[in-house]
Every structure is written in structure tokens, then in C-alpha cells.
């Protein structure tokens, strides 16, 4: 179905899964989240992934999220979905993604049992070859990719990219220098702005930005400064935005998700803080810290203008 064998470049949008107080998916708020990311010029939408609490979604909710994303984007930017974990469920969700009109999917690693190298390669290969969509493989948590694994996947045309969530720069150097532009390279570290300046020289051309859900103009300003070598701006944003927010994110497990929702709520976006177990909402003290940081951020880095919808 899709002959464009290239992963998206630039800043990638990962919308959250807005839940109502009675724990129901709020499709209207999801559509607003996605439209906001489009209006801010993000280069792709990755829906129902980790930021979208993918492991907690029912099949019906997953289908709804993909439908909303495809409808709102209307072909303006690529839509990727999240699949992974259970191999049988992954194959089913891959088919749903294809049926609903997504351009590709991000394949998360299997959990609990990482498997041998050959098993890992077969896992990604089986999912990637199950449809004609583009596939990006994601190393994180209990799975570390190897040259042997990527040698297998290099022969699978559907596999267009590799996303890193481990932060092992020795491994990243080995993989990028071995395979070069056969794959696109994506930075998927939590709060990827923290590490992106170190990733760019290795050939990483895109990253997932959690803060783009609530202060996307900072994401854009920071990434532009990184690419232009403007160290003064990079340092300024590190000091006043990225590192303070990252310090809060590191305080509790699950904050990689719940802190996004807190930031959106603080910035006046109608999503609320409701998250699904085992993730917990941001604690009141940390929420207050986040409010203070964002107030100072907007004073120091005011949004200059609204980017028109692409």
C-alpha cells in the first residue's frame, strides 16, 4: 500500500490518550491534541504509542485512536501507530493500522522474555512483513539490538528505521556506522531533548518530543539551535527548560507519561491528568514545581507566532 520507504524526519508528535474521569477514551480531546501538534508544524504523528498508554488500551480504543489520527491529519503528515509486546496482538494491531490507513508503525519490543538474537530478529521481521506498511523497530527496556539482528532486518524493505530508547552511545555508534542510511535513526529517549545534541553527529535525524505536547515552540527553537550549532541558545534552553523538567520527570516512574498530561493541563489544554494504572498522576508538589517552571519558560521564551497548519 505504501511505497515511500523512509521514516519521518524532524520533531515527531506523540499525542497522549485523554481519559475522562470515568476512565473512558475522550476522542474529541485526542483530536484537539493532534490538531495542536499539526498546527505547530510537527512532522509526523505517532498515535497509541508509549505516550498514548498503548499497553492499557482495549482493541476498540486502539482502533478509535488510529481512526481519529488518520482523520485529523488527513494526509498532511504521516501517521504511525504503536504495536508490540505480545506477538499475536501485535500482528492484529498491525492489520488494524493498515486497514485504518496509517502509513506505518513503531514496533515496541516483546516484554518479560527478551529472547535470543535470532528470536528478536524473527519477532520484528514477522510483524514488519505482516503488512506493507513502513515499520520502525524500537530498542528499549529489556531489548538491545545487535548488528546481527539489523542484518536480518536490512533485508526487509518494510523496515525503514531504528529508534533508540536505551542511550547506549557505544552501541548507537556501532549500529549507525555499520548500517548508515539503510535505516533512518530516531532518538526515542525519555525527554529526548536532553540527549539530541549527542545523537545528531551519529546521523539521527528525528526525535520524539514529549514537551511538544505543551510547549512545542521550545522544541522547535531547541532543535533548530542544535542543527545550527548555536550553543548559546542550546545552553540557555537546557538550563531554564529541559533540565528542570527532566529533573521532575526522573522523580517517579511513569512520569514520562503523566508529566506530559500535567504540562498540558497547566498550559490550558483540555486533557486532564487521568492516567491508567500502573501509571500514577503527578504528585501535587511536583505539579507545583512544573507550574513554576512553565511560568518562567513562557516569560523567558515567549511564543513568537503561531505556525500555520500544514
C-alpha positions in Angstrom: 0.0 0.0 0.0 2.8 2.4 0.8 5.9 2.7 -1.4 7.5 5.6 0.4 10.2 3.7 2.3 11.5 6.5 4.5 10.9 7.2 8.1 9.8 10.8 9.1 12.5 13.3 9.8 12.4 16.2 12.3 10.3 16.5 15.5 7.8 13.7 15.9 4.5 14.2 17.8 3.3 11.6 20.3 -0.2 12.6 21.4 -1.4 11.3 24.7 -4.5 9.2 25.4 -7.0 11.6 27.0 -9.2 9.7 29.5 -12.4 11.1 31.1 -13.0 10.9 34.9 -14.8 7.6 34.3 -11.8 6.2 32.5 -13.2 6.4 29.0 -11.2 7.5 26.0 -12.1 11.0 25.0 -11.9 11.1 21.2 -12.7 14.8 21.0 -9.7 15.8 23.2 -7.5 13.4 21.3 -8.4 15.2 18.1 -7.6 18.5 19.7 -4.2 17.2 20.8 -3.4 16.0 17.3 -4.6 19.2 15.7 -2.5 21.2 18.0 0.6 19.2 17.0 -0.3 19.7 13.4 -0.8 23.4 13.8 2.7 23.6 15.5 4.3 22.0 12.5 5.4 18.7 13.8 6.5 16.4 11.1 4.6 13.2 12.0 2.0 11.8 14.4 2.7 8.6 16.4 -0.6 7.6 17.9 -1.3 4.9 20.5 2.4 4.5 21.4 4.0 4.8 24.9 2.9 8.4 25.5 -0.6 7.2 24.4 -0.5 4.5 27.1 -0.6 1.8 24.4 -0.4 -1.2 26.9 -3.5 -0.1 28.6 -5.7 0.3 25.6 -8.5 -2.0 24.6 -8.7 -3.1 20.9 -11.7 -0.8 20.4 -9.9 2.2 22.0 -6.8 1.5 19.8 -9.0 1.4 16.7 -10.6 4.7 17.7 -7.3 6.4 18.3 -6.0 5.4 14.9 -9.2 6.5 13.2 -9.0 9.9 14.9 -5.4 10.4 14.0 -5.9 9.4 10.3 -9.0 11.6 10.1 -7.5 14.7 11.7 -4.2 14.6 9.8 -6.0 14.0 6.5 -2.7 13.0 4.8 -0.9 16.2 5.8 1.7 14.3 7.8 2.5 10.5 8.2 0.6 8.6 10.9 2.4 5.9 12.7 0.9 3.6 15.3 2.4 1.6 18.2 2.5 -2.2 18.1 4.5 -4.6 20.1 4.7 -6.8 23.2 2.5 -9.9 22.6 3.3 -11.2 19.1 -0.3 -12.2 18.3 -1.7 -8.9 19.5 1.0 -7.1 17.6 0.0 -8.8 14.3 -3.6 -8.0 14.9 -2.9 -4.3 15.6 -0.6 -4.1 12.6 -3.5 -5.3 10.4 -5.8 -2.7 12.1 -3.2 0.0 11.4 -3.1 -1.0 7.7 -6.9 -1.2 7.4 -7.4 2.2 9.1 -5.0 4.0 6.8 -1.8 4.5 8.8 1.5 4.9 7.0 3.5 2.7 9.4 4.0 1.5 12.9 6.6 1.6 15.6 7.3 -1.9 16.8 8.0 -2.0 20.5 10.0 -4.9 21.9 8.5 -8.0 23.4 8.3 -7.9 27.2 9.3 -10.3 30.1 11.1 -12.7 27.8 13.6 -10.8 25.5 14.6 -13.9 23.5 17.8 -14.8 21.7 19.2 -12.6 18.9 17.6 -14.9 16.2 14.3 -14.7 18.1 14.4 -11.0 18.4 15.1 -10.6 14.7 12.3 -13.0 13.8 9.9 -11.1 16.1 10.5 -7.8 14.3 10.6 -9.4 10.9 7.3 -11.2 11.4 5.5 -8.1 12.4 7.1 -5.9 9.7 6.3 -8.4 6.9 2.7 -8.9 8.1 1.6 -5.8 6.1 3.1 -3.4 3.5 3.3 -0.5 6.0 6.6 1.1 7.0 8.0 -0.3 10.2 10.3 1.3 12.7 11.9 -1.0 15.3 12.4 0.3 18.8 15.2 -0.8 21.2 14.4 0.0 24.8 13.9 -1.6 28.2 14.9 -5.3 28.0 15.9 -5.4 24.3 19.1 -4.2 22.8 19.5 -4.5 19.1 22.7 -6.0 17.6 24.4 -5.9 14.3 23.2 -9.5 13.6 19.6 -8.5 14.2 19.8 -5.5 12.0 21.5 -7.5 9.3 18.3 -9.6 9.1 16.0 -6.6 9.1 18.1 -4.8 6.5 16.7 -7.3 4.0 13.1 -6.4 4.9 12.0 -3.5 2.8 9.2 -2.5 5.2 11.8 -1.8 8.0 12.7 1.9 7.4 14.0 3.0 10.8 15.6 2.2 14.1 14.5 4.1 17.3 16.7 4.2 20.3 15.4 4.3 23.9 18.5 2.9 25.6 21.0 5.7 25.4 24.0 3.3 24.9 26.1 5.6 22.7 28.7 3.0 22.0 26.0 0.7 20.6 24.5 3.6 18.7 27.8 4.4 17.2 28.3 0.8 16.1 24.9 0.5 14.6 24.8 3.8 12.8 28.3 3.4 11.3 27.6 -0.1 10.3 24.3 0.5 8.5 24.5 4.2 7.6 21.5 5.4 5.6 19.9 1.9 5.2 17.8 2.9 8.2 16.6 6.2 9.5 17.7 6.8 13.0 15.3 8.2 15.7 16.0 9.3 19.2 13.4 7.8 21.5 14.9 8.6 24.9 12.6 10.0 27.6 12.7 13.7 27.1 14.9 13.3 24.0 15.9 16.9 24.0 18.4 16.0 26.8 20.4 13.8 24.5 19.7 15.0 21.0 22.8 17.1 20.6 24.9 14.0 21.1 22.7 12.0 18.7 22.8 14.3 15.7 26.5 13.7 14.8 25.8 10.0 14.6 23.1 10.5 11.9 19.9 10.7 14.0 17.6 13.0 12.1 14.5 12.9 14.2 13.3 12.5 17.8 10.1 12.1 19.8 9.4 15.3 21.8 7.3 14.9 24.9 7.3 18.7 25.6 5.9 19.4 22.1 2.5 18.5 23.6 2.5 21.7 25.6 5.5 23.9 24.6 6.2 22.9 21.0 7.8 26.3 20.2 10.6 25.3 22.7 11.1 22.0 20.9 11.5 23.8 17.6 13.7 26.5 18.9 16.0 24.0 20.6 16.3 21.6 17.7 17.0 24.5 15.3 19.7 25.7 17.6 21.2 22.2 17.8 21.3 21.8 14.0 22.7 25.3 13.5 25.4 24.8 16.2 24.0 27.7 18.3 25.5 26.6 21.6 24.3 29.7 23.5 20.7 29.0 22.7 21.1 25.3 23.4 22.7 26.0 26.8 20.0 28.6 27.7 17.2 26.2 26.9 18.9 23.4 28.7 19.3 25.5 31.8 15.9 27.0 32.0 13.6 24.4 30.4 14.9 20.9 29.6 16.9 20.0 32.6 14.4 21.4 35.2 11.6 19.5 33.6 13.7 16.4 33.2 14.6 16.6 36.9 10.9 16.3 37.8 10.4 13.5 35.2 13.1 11.4 36.9 11.5 11.6 40.3 8.9 8.9 39.7 8.4 6.0 37.4 5.6 6.8 34.9 6.3 10.5 34.8 7.4 10.1 31.2 3.6 9.9 30.5 1.8 11.6 33.4 4.1 14.7 33.3 3.0 15.3 29.7 -0.6 15.4 30.8 0.3 17.7 33.7 2.1 20.1 31.4 -0.8 20.1 29.0 -3.2 20.9 31.8 -1.0 23.7 33.2 -0.9 25.2 29.7 -4.7 25.2 29.5 -5.2 22.2 27.2 -8.3 20.2 27.9 -6.9 16.8 28.6 -6.9 16.4 32.4 -4.4 14.3 34.3 -6.2 11.0 34.4 -3.8 8.1 33.7 -4.3 4.4 33.8 -2.6 2.0 36.2 0.1 1.3 36.9 0.9 4.9 36.0 0.0 7.4 38.7 -0.8 11.1 38.3 1.9 13.7 39.1 2.1 14.5 42.8 1.0 17.9 44.0 4.4 19.1 44.9 5.9 18.1 41.6 2.9 19.6 39.8 3.5 22.9 41.6 7.2 22.8 40.5 6.1 22.2 36.9 3.8 25.2 37.1 6.6 27.4 38.3 9.0 26.2 35.6 6.5 26.7 32.8 5.6 30.2 34.0 9.3 31.1 33.8 9.7 29.4 30.5 7.0 31.5 28.9 8.5 34.7 30.3 11.9 33.9 29.0 10.9 32.2 25.8 7.6 33.7 24.7 5.9 32.2 21.7 6.6 34.5 18.8 3.9 33.4 16.5 1.6 30.6 15.6 2.8 28.3 12.8 0.0 27.9 10.3 -1.5 24.4 9.9 0.4 22.4 7.3 
